[in-house]
Amino acid sequence: MVDFSLNDTQKAIVGLARTFGRDVLYKAEIAIDQIGNADEAAASELFWSALAQAFELGFGRMAIPEAFGGLGLDPQTTGMVWEELARWGPGFAATLMPGAVVPQLVALLAGGNKHLVDRFVRPYTEDTSGKLISAWCSSEPEVGSDGSNYDAREIHHHTMAEKKGDSYLLSGAKSDFVSNGGIANAYIIFACVDPELGIKGSGTFIVPADSKGIKKGRALDKTGLRVLNQAPVFLEEVEVPASHLLFPHGPGYPMLHNSIITVGNLAVGYLAVGLMRAAYEHALHHSKSRVQWGRPILEHQHVAKKLFECHLAIEAARAYLWKGSWLSARNFPGDLKTSLGAKIFATEMAVKHTAEMVQVLGGYGISREYPVEKYARDALLLRIMDGTNETLMNKAAKHLE
Ligand SMILES: Cc1cc2nc3c(=O)[nH]c(=O)nc-3n(C[C@H](O)[C@H](O)[C@H](O)COP(=O)(O)OP(=O)(O)OC[C@H]3O[C@@H](n4cnc5c(N)ncnc54)[C@H](O)[C@@H]3O)c2cc1C
């Protein structure tokens, strides 16, 4: 029987996320959104202090197995926490989501390698400063992160990895959109070892951010999710030991890449549900107290319809995501088509309904005095994050049966 009730662990950790979100993230998120300069926002005390508290509570290591110092939470519980954190601080949730990609992938792919675990997992799971945050660098100016063109030999990453003795030399540029690109301590970088193989010619490397030859670009000045630092990463003959090649180039590349986006897209979907809830709860509250033409606006049918349709979208999107997480728990990393479908649905709903919640607030909806316009701006980024919905749709449609 499918069970929709929360167990004790889920109640406890979602409750913790709610208290932390309401008391810490919400205020920090709204204040940072209003900082005009994106690099200044990423350097602010407010940002790092909230992030450190999130790390202290364990939100930076939720899916890492307990044996490596993580919380070892299952995909559905992790998803519930992402939703709750996003309800209060969507930009912070978007920062934390890829933030553990280095320790997570090392634990998963090289858990038996003591040297790599001591260097790239333990310090990260023990960190309470929030400074050991990571990023994954796939997209390039001409190669988006969805990686659909696995068989087109002429398309490959332009960031190149050249073998030199026991090392690789990495050179190239990753796009403006790398989440945590300007603040990360370590990167997962896809770089082409053999261009003859197209995108399958890329190896997956761990690269410490303080390596000689790494340059972080300026933070992107965005309309939404302004708390999330996004910046390009430039590499000029960055030398990494051959042991930092976490996953080799070759026929396994699509499997690894699809696994990352199967897990990642569910997280983005949960972010969209949290955002919708934030906008909905504000609009519902407003509609009960704002009187127009002699009655609270909730009693006007069109307003009630908008709110009910947003409620429907939240429930439906969450149920679809839970199915994706359930499949992921049963057989890791889960089902690609379901994850992509759940992300596409949740993010499209978020764009539509956050705009409708702005409308419910009327003229106040477009005022920065209320946070609802911010959620509508944030939602637009989710349709692009972890692959644009159009490219993800193309990819998922290949699995229709
Ligand atoms: C919030 C956010 C976070 C991100 N985080 C990361 C990250 O951490 N790491 C990372 O590597 N990347 C990241 N990205 C990049 C993202 O995953 C996309 O891959 C990238 O933004 C797509 O490239 P582009 O923006 O240049 O769009 P383009 O590829 O130029 O696309 C422009 C338009 O053309 C459409 N289009 C392109 N190709 C096709 C096609 N084949 N069929 C149909 N339509 C198509 C797109 O859907 C889009 O509407 C992030 C992006 C965002 C917005």
The ligand as a MOL file (V3000), in Angstrom:
LIG
                    3D

  0  0  0     0  0            999 V3000
M  V30 BEGIN CTAB
M  V30 COUNTS 53 58 0 0 0
M  V30 BEGIN ATOM
M  V30 1 C 19.4820 28.3280 -11.5670 0
M  V30 2 C 20.4160 27.5740 -12.4840 0
M  V30 3 C 21.3750 26.7340 -11.9400 0
M  V30 4 C 22.2590 26.0310 -12.7640 0
M  V30 5 N 23.2420 25.2770 -12.1860 0
M  V30 6 C 24.1580 24.6570 -12.9770 0
M  V30 7 C 25.2340 23.9170 -12.3870 0
M  V30 8 O 25.3860 23.8500 -11.1720 0
M  V30 9 N 26.1290 23.3120 -13.2210 0
M  V30 10 C 26.0160 23.3670 -14.5620 0
M  V30 11 O 26.8250 22.7630 -15.2440 0
M  V30 12 N 24.9990 24.0660 -15.1670 0
M  V30 13 C 24.0840 24.7150 -14.3970 0
M  V30 14 N 23.0490 25.4410 -14.9860 0
M  V30 15 C 22.9370 25.4350 -16.4480 0
M  V30 16 C 21.6750 24.7280 -16.9220 0
M  V30 17 O 21.6250 23.4380 -16.3840 0
M  V30 18 C 21.5030 24.6860 -18.4610 0
M  V30 19 O 22.2130 23.6310 -18.9750 0
M  V30 20 C 21.9760 25.8610 -19.1810 0
M  V30 21 O 21.5100 27.0320 -18.5630 0
M  V30 22 C 21.4880 25.7950 -20.6310 0
M  V30 23 O 22.2640 26.6360 -21.4240 0
M  V30 24 P 21.8050 28.1000 -21.8650 0
M  V30 25 O 21.2540 28.7930 -20.6650 0
M  V30 26 O 22.9490 28.7170 -22.5540 0
M  V30 27 O 20.5880 27.9000 -22.8250 0
M  V30 28 P 20.6160 27.4310 -24.3530 0
M  V30 29 O 21.1630 26.0510 -24.4080 0
M  V30 30 O 21.2280 28.4930 -25.1960 0
M  V30 31 O 19.0580 27.3630 -24.6810 0
M  V30 32 C 18.3080 28.5050 -25.1020 0
M  V30 33 C 16.8800 28.0330 -25.4250 0
M  V30 34 O 16.9300 27.0660 -26.4810 0
M  V30 35 C 16.2920 25.8780 -26.0560 0
M  V30 36 N 16.9940 24.7170 -26.6030 0
M  V30 37 C 18.3430 24.4920 -26.5920 0
M  V30 38 N 18.6110 23.2890 -27.1400 0
M  V30 39 C 17.4310 22.7600 -27.4970 0
M  V30 40 C 17.0420 21.5270 -28.1000 0
M  V30 41 N 17.9340 20.5850 -28.4470 0
M  V30 42 N 15.7250 21.3280 -28.3140 0
M  V30 43 C 14.8060 22.2450 -27.9420 0
M  V30 44 N 15.1060 23.4120 -27.3700 0
M  V30 45 C 16.3900 23.6650 -27.1470 0
M  V30 46 C 16.3690 25.8760 -24.5460 0
M  V30 47 O 15.3440 25.0910 -23.9610 0
M  V30 48 C 16.2070 27.3510 -24.2360 0
M  V30 49 O 14.8420 27.6900 -24.2020 0
M  V30 50 C 22.1650 26.1600 -14.1820 0
M  V30 51 C 21.1930 27.0180 -14.7170 0
M  V30 52 C 20.3430 27.7200 -13.8990 0
M  V30 53 C 19.3420 28.6500 -14.5100 0
M  V30 END ATOM
M  V30 BEGIN BOND
M  V30 1 1 1 2
M  V30 2 1 2 3
M  V30 3 2 2 52
M  V30 4 2 3 4
M  V30 5 1 4 5
M  V30 6 1 4 50
M  V30 7 2 5 6
M  V30 8 1 6 7
M  V30 9 1 6 13
M  V30 10 2 7 8
M  V30 11 1 7 9
M  V30 12 1 9 10
M  V30 13 2 10 11
M  V30 14 1 10 12
M  V30 15 2 12 13
M  V30 16 1 13 14
M  V30 17 1 14 15
M  V30 18 1 14 50
M  V30 19 1 15 16
M  V30 20 1 16 17
M  V30 21 1 16 18
M  V30 22 1 18 19
M  V30 23 1 18 20
M  V30 24 1 20 21
M  V30 25 1 20 22
M  V30 26 1 22 23
M  V30 27 1 23 24
M  V30 28 2 24 25
M  V30 29 1 24 26
M  V30 30 1 24 27
M  V30 31 1 27 28
M  V30 32 2 28 29
M  V30 33 1 28 30
M  V30 34 1 28 31
M  V30 35 1 31 32
M  V30 36 1 32 33
M  V30 37 1 33 34
M  V30 38 1 33 48
M  V30 39 1 34 35
M  V30 40 1 35 36
M  V30 41 1 35 46
M  V30 42 1 36 37
M  V30 43 1 36 45
M  V30 44 2 37 38
M  V30 45 1 38 39
M  V30 46 1 39 40
M  V30 47 2 39 45
M  V30 48 1 40 41
M  V30 49 2 40 42
M  V30 50 1 42 43
M  V30 51 2 43 44
M  V30 52 1 44 45
M  V30 53 1 46 47
M  V30 54 1 46 48
M  V30 55 1 48 49
M  V30 56 2 50 51
M  V30 57 1 51 52
M  V30 58 1 52 53
M  V30 END BOND
M  V30 END CTAB
M  END
